[in-house]
């Protein structure tokens, strides 16, 4: 015969379940357009060798990969073109500014 949990045990179990659910919600937060664009921008920065070294294991940044950086920048440019007229003002400004910054860094990396 199984034991019936006490009120305290039920409350403790509910608190644990709530905490677990809150942690999962943080990890599984939905990705919106801004998060997606920033993720691609971070990837391009990493490929350009411009990401902070402390982000990498042992503080060692991998070598730059300019062709992959260009591919990611081109992908962002395609997104800009395909989403024209469908973005909020903030989203459009973010994408425009990010592309400008990444293109300038790319030109500097190619020289």
C-alpha positions in Angstrom: 0.0 0.0 0.0 1.4 3.4 -1.0 1.8 6.2 1.5 -0.5 9.2 1.1 1.8 12.4 1.0 1.3 14.9 3.7 0.3 18.5 2.9 3.9 19.6 3.5 5.2 17.0 1.1 2.6 18.0 -1.6 3.5 21.7 -1.2 7.3 20.8 -1.4 6.7 18.8 -4.6 4.6 21.6 -6.1 7.4 24.1 -5.3 9.9 21.9 -7.0 7.7 21.4 -10.0 7.2 25.2 -10.3 11.0 25.8 -10.0 11.7 23.2 -12.7 9.0 24.7 -14.9 10.5 28.2 -14.5 14.0 27.0 -15.3 12.8 25.2 -18.4 10.9 28.3 -19.5 14.1 30.3 -19.3 16.0 27.7 -21.4 13.2 27.1 -23.8 12.3 30.8 -24.4 10.8 31.3 -27.8 13.2 32.7 -30.4 11.9 35.9 -31.9 13.3 37.8 -35.0 15.7 40.0 -32.9 17.2 37.0 -31.1 17.6 35.2 -34.4 19.3 38.2 -36.0 21.6 38.7 -33.0 22.5 35.0 -33.0 23.6 35.2 -36.7 25.5 38.4 -35.9 27.4 36.8 -33.1 28.2 33.9 -35.4 29.6 36.3 -38.0 31.7 38.1 -35.4 33.1 34.8 -34.2 34.0 33.9 -37.8 35.7 37.3 -38.2 37.8 36.7 -35.1 36.1 39.6 -33.3 34.2 37.7 -30.5 35.5 38.1 -27.0 38.1 35.4 -26.2 36.6 34.7 -22.8 33.6 33.2 -24.5 35.7 30.3 -25.6 37.0 27.4 -23.6 40.4 28.3 -22.1 40.2 31.8 -23.5 41.4 30.6 -26.9 39.5 31.9 -29.8 39.4 29.7 -32.9 41.1 31.1 -36.0 39.0 33.5 -38.1 37.2 32.0 -41.0 36.4 34.9 -43.4 34.5 32.9 -46.0 32.1 31.7 -43.3 31.7 35.2 -42.0 30.8 36.4 -45.5 28.3 33.6 -45.9 26.6 34.7 -42.6 26.6 38.4 -43.6 25.1 37.4 -47.0 22.4 35.5 -45.1 21.6 38.5 -43.0 21.5 40.6 -46.2 19.1 38.1 -47.7 16.9 38.4 -44.6 16.9 42.1 -44.9 15.8 41.9 -48.5 13.1 39.3 -48.0 11.6 40.9 -44.9 11.6 44.5 -46.3 8.3 46.2 -45.3 7.4 43.4 -42.8 9.6 44.4 -39.8 8.9 46.8 -37.0 11.0 49.9 -36.9 13.3 48.5 -34.2 13.8 45.2 -36.1 14.6 47.1 -39.3 17.0 49.4 -37.5 18.8 46.5 -35.7 19.2 44.6 -39.0 20.5 47.6 -40.9 23.0 48.6 -38.2 24.2 45.1 -37.6 24.8 44.6 -41.3 26.7 47.9 -41.6 28.9 46.9 -38.6 29.6 43.4 -39.9 30.3 44.6 -43.4 32.8 47.2 -42.1 34.5 44.5 -40.0 34.5 42.2 -43.0 36.2 44.8 -45.2 38.8 45.3 -42.4 39.4 41.5 -42.2 39.9 41.1 -46.0 42.5 43.9 -46.3 
